[in-house]
């Protein structure tokens, strides 16, 4: 019986249930089923969150705190709107600029991390140099359209270190515009 249950759970892609159903205790059949389904859903949501985080390529910000006193907000946007990703919902671009070490990368990474954690949004972090190199590489392979589709499917694209872009962008401009 146990092997049949595990086989059916495997076919139905119920990995948590397959591995843990025997350890669940409940007073009624309904409570047992409810507990199984809740734990399966919880595990799937955790896996999805971990996948979104790993695909985002966000820099490690653990243990870092943003010093808001050095950041000046222009226009009508607040720090809460940035961190909550409200500019994404309004389909607005956000440009963070300032001197070295003021927290632009950290703020962008926090916004990305929050968008993933709270809304399960698709986020991708690139330095501009990484993006340029990726574009050049996929163009050589003939898969530039595929990368464009991946980028277009994102909810938030974070580009960092714009000021450090080498002159390779001139080559990229002629390559991309030729497509």
C-alpha positions as CSV (number, residue, x, y, z in Angstrom):
1,X,0.0,0.0,0.0
2,X,2.8,2.4,0.9
3,X,4.5,2.0,-2.4
4,X,1.3,2.6,-4.3
5,X,0.6,5.8,-2.4
6,X,4.2,7.0,-3.1
7,X,3.9,6.1,-6.8
8,X,0.6,7.9,-7.2
9,X,1.9,11.0,-5.3
10,X,5.0,10.9,-7.6
11,X,2.8,10.7,-10.8
12,X,0.7,13.6,-9.4
13,X,3.9,15.6,-8.6
14,X,3.1,15.8,-4.9
15,X,6.6,15.5,-3.6
16,X,6.0,16.7,-0.1
17,X,3.1,14.4,0.4
18,X,5.0,11.5,-1.1
19,X,7.9,11.9,1.4
20,X,5.9,12.9,4.5
21,X,2.3,11.7,4.4
22,X,3.1,8.9,6.9
23,X,4.2,11.4,9.6
24,X,1.1,13.5,9.5
25,X,-1.3,13.1,12.3
26,X,-4.9,14.3,12.3
27,X,-8.2,13.4,14.0
28,X,-10.3,13.2,10.9
29,X,-9.7,12.2,7.3
30,X,-10.6,15.8,6.3
31,X,-8.0,17.3,8.7
32,X,-5.4,14.8,7.3
33,X,-6.1,15.8,3.7
34,X,-6.1,19.5,4.6
35,X,-2.8,19.2,6.4
36,X,-1.2,17.3,3.4
37,X,-2.4,19.9,0.9
38,X,-1.4,22.9,3.0
39,X,2.1,21.5,3.5
40,X,2.4,20.6,-0.2
41,X,1.4,24.2,-1.2
42,X,3.8,25.6,1.4
43,X,6.7,23.6,0.0
44,X,5.8,24.6,-3.6
45,X,5.7,28.3,-2.7
46,X,9.1,28.0,-0.9
47,X,10.6,26.3,-4.0
48,X,9.2,28.9,-6.3
49,X,10.5,31.7,-4.1
50,X,14.0,30.1,-4.0
51,X,13.9,29.7,-7.7
52,X,12.9,33.3,-8.3
53,X,15.7,34.4,-5.9
54,X,18.4,32.3,-7.6
55,X,17.3,33.4,-11.1
56,X,17.3,37.0,-10.1
57,X,21.1,37.1,-9.6
58,X,20.7,39.8,-6.9
59,X,23.8,40.6,-5.0
60,X,24.1,39.3,-1.5
61,X,22.7,42.0,0.8
62,X,22.5,40.0,4.0
63,X,23.6,41.9,7.0
64,X,23.6,45.2,5.1
65,X,21.5,48.2,6.1
66,X,20.6,51.1,3.9
67,X,21.5,54.5,5.4
68,X,18.5,56.6,4.3
69,X,20.0,59.8,5.6
70,X,22.3,60.1,2.7
71,X,19.7,59.5,0.1
72,X,17.6,62.3,-1.4
73,X,14.4,61.6,-3.2
74,X,13.5,63.6,-6.2
75,X,10.0,63.9,-7.6
76,X,7.0,62.2,-6.2
77,X,8.4,58.9,-5.2
78,X,9.1,57.8,-1.7
79,X,11.5,55.2,-0.3
80,X,8.5,53.0,0.6
81,X,7.2,53.1,-3.0
82,X,10.7,52.0,-4.2
83,X,11.0,49.2,-1.6
84,X,7.4,48.0,-2.2
85,X,7.8,48.1,-6.0
86,X,4.9,50.4,-6.6
87,X,6.7,52.0,-9.5
88,X,6.5,48.6,-11.2
89,X,2.7,48.4,-10.8
90,X,2.6,51.9,-12.5
91,X,5.0,50.7,-15.2
92,X,7.4,53.5,-14.4
93,X,11.2,53.4,-14.7
94,X,13.3,54.2,-11.7
95,X,16.8,55.7,-12.1
96,X,19.0,55.8,-9.0
97,X,22.1,58.0,-9.3
98,X,24.7,59.4,-7.0
99,X,28.2,59.0,-5.8
100,X,30.1,55.8,-5.1
101,X,28.9,54.1,-1.9
102,X,25.7,55.9,-1.2
103,X,23.6,52.8,-1.5
104,X,22.2,52.7,-5.0
105,X,23.0,49.0,-5.5
106,X,21.7,48.1,-2.1
107,X,18.4,50.0,-2.6
108,X,17.9,48.4,-6.0
109,X,18.7,45.0,-4.6
110,X,16.3,45.6,-1.6
111,X,13.5,46.6,-4.1
112,X,14.2,43.5,-6.1
113,X,14.3,41.2,-3.1
114,X,11.0,42.7,-1.7
115,X,9.3,42.3,-5.1
116,X,10.2,38.6,-5.1
117,X,9.3,38.0,-1.4
118,X,6.1,39.9,-1.3
119,X,4.7,39.5,-4.8
120,X,6.6,36.7,-6.4
121,X,7.7,39.0,-9.2
122,X,10.3,38.0,-11.8
123,X,13.4,40.1,-11.2
124,X,16.8,40.0,-12.9
125,X,19.9,42.0,-11.7
126,X,22.7,42.7,-14.2
127,X,25.6,45.1,-14.1
128,X,25.5,46.9,-17.4
129,X,28.8,45.3,-18.3
130,X,27.3,41.8,-17.6
131,X,24.3,42.6,-19.8
132,X,26.5,43.9,-22.6
133,X,28.6,40.8,-22.5
134,X,25.6,38.5,-22.4
135,X,24.1,40.3,-25.4
136,X,27.3,40.0,-27.4
137,X,27.6,36.3,-26.5
138,X,24.1,35.4,-27.4
139,X,24.3,37.4,-30.6
140,X,27.3,35.3,-31.6
141,X,25.3,32.2,-30.9
142,X,22.3,33.5,-32.9
143,X,20.0,33.5,-29.8
144,X,19.6,37.2,-29.3
145,X,15.8,37.0,-29.7
146,X,15.6,34.4,-26.9
147,X,17.4,36.7,-24.4
148,X,15.2,39.6,-25.4
149,X,12.1,37.5,-24.7
150,X,13.5,36.5,-21.3
151,X,14.1,40.2,-20.5
152,X,10.7,41.2,-21.7
153,X,9.1,38.6,-19.4
154,X,10.6,40.2,-16.3
155,X,8.6,42.3,-13.9
156,X,11.7,44.2,-12.9
157,X,15.1,44.5,-14.6
158,X,17.8,46.1,-12.5
159,X,20.8,47.5,-14.3
160,X,23.7,48.5,-12.1
161,X,27.0,50.3,-12.6
162,X,25.8,52.3,-15.6
163,X,28.8,54.7,-15.2
164,X,31.3,51.8,-15.7
165,X,30.2,50.8,-19.2
166,X,33.2,50.4,-21.5
167,X,33.2,51.4,-25.1
168,X,32.0,48.0,-26.0
169,X,28.5,49.5,-26.1
170,X,29.3,51.1,-29.4
171,X,29.9,47.7,-30.8
172,X,26.7,46.4,-29.1
173,X,24.7,49.2,-30.5
174,X,25.7,48.4,-34.1
175,X,25.1,44.7,-33.4
176,X,21.7,45.0,-31.8
177,X,20.4,47.7,-34.2
178,X,21.4,45.5,-37.2
179,X,19.0,42.9,-35.8
